[in-house]
Amino acid sequence: MNTAGTKTIETERLILRRYVIEDAEDMYKNWASDPKVNTFMTWPMHADISVSKGLLDNWISRYEDGRIYNWGITLKGNDHVIGNISVVDRNERTCTYELGYCLGSTFWGRGIMSEALKAVICYLFENEKDLNRIIATHDVRNKKSGRAMQKAGMHFDGILRDSKKNNLGFHDTAYYSILRSDMVTHEQYAKLFNEMHPGFFERDYIQRVPEGEPASEMLLRLQSFDEKIYDKKFPENISFGYYDGELKELQEAVNAVLPHWVPFFDGKSRVYCGFENEKIVSFCMIEDFGVHTVNGMSWKIGGPGCVGTLPEYRGRGIGLTMVRNVTKILQDEFYDYSYIHYTYETNWYSKLGYKTFLKWSCKGIVGEDNE
């Protein structure tokens, strides 16, 4: 993996910079000799300033190899270091870095650590194109550290029992991570949308979409999809599967929901349905949107398209179960993302984990959403 090394990072309130030997006094005073900070650390408190100087001398000497990421945290307008954030472990096979950090207790409760953590995450992803995953961990008793990770946009992955050891001994460890795919920008999503739907806003029926009622586009990362998230039980006469009957029967069912969808069901695409006594009551196409490059990553994208349920069968969970099953099919076929195009039913799809990534109206793309 290519490395950029430790360079100065500026945020709204902070300057993260390389250490100099003159930082030893601040390091010792602000956190290295602070028993509150030391509680959950893996290193012992510094007995005196000479220990801090010795450690800094080692850190500074290692900057020049370009592989070291180790910042002192300072407040803008005050060049005294108040904490530390660094890459403490790296796995080049999985393109993963682990971050560690600490902050003087005098400065707790101001959002400083989450601001520094978010800035370093952005810096690493921007400067290391091969980097895929950043993790951080904390003793489960150190809930403040977990809150900093959450505020920085990291995702809770789980707890491993007695997996690490600190000054309190072995401890259960909470693991957080953030992926490069979590860092996709609104502009990158807009580019993806336009790539998948060239000339979309020139279509007559799109120009009639009300400006004040934007439609949504939704994605679900299939590696994180759990089919058990929605588990509806049905009587024996309700079943699900690929449609292999007469095209006319399928088109009649589609016509009963939205007549202008009928031309899309031309027998060329895979169609998955919900049935009652072998009669179609819900339907959707299984679409392949191809492979697209997003933020340097290749995404194989598919999705349920033209999803519909006959009016008299709505509200029973049949349609959502059908979409869940299609999502599972895409996961089993090693698609990276499942995609819902042109919907107003965001609350419905969100039950399966789909999230809105942008909205649009007749005027074009109008914004992103953080559902």
Buried (B, 14 or more C-beta within 10 A) or exposed (E): EEBEBBEEBEBEBBBBBBBEEEBBEBBBBBBBBBEEBBBBBEEEBBEEBEBBBEBBEEBBEEBEEEBBBBBBBBBEEEBBBBBBBBBBEBEEEEBBBBBBBBBBBBBBEEEBBBBBBBBBBBBBBEBBEEBBBBBBBBBBEBEEBBBBBEBBBBEEEEEBEEEEEBBEEEBEBBBBBBBBBBBBEEEBBBBBBBEBBEEBBEEEEBEEBEEEEBBBBBBBBBEEBEEEEBEEEBEEEBEBEEBEEEEEEBBEBBEEBEEEBBEBBEEEBBBBBBBBEEEBBBBBBBBBBEEBEBBEEEBBBBBBBBBBBBEEBBEBBBBBBBBBBBBBBBBEEEBBBBBBBBBEBBEBBBEBBBBBBBBBBBEEBEEBBEE
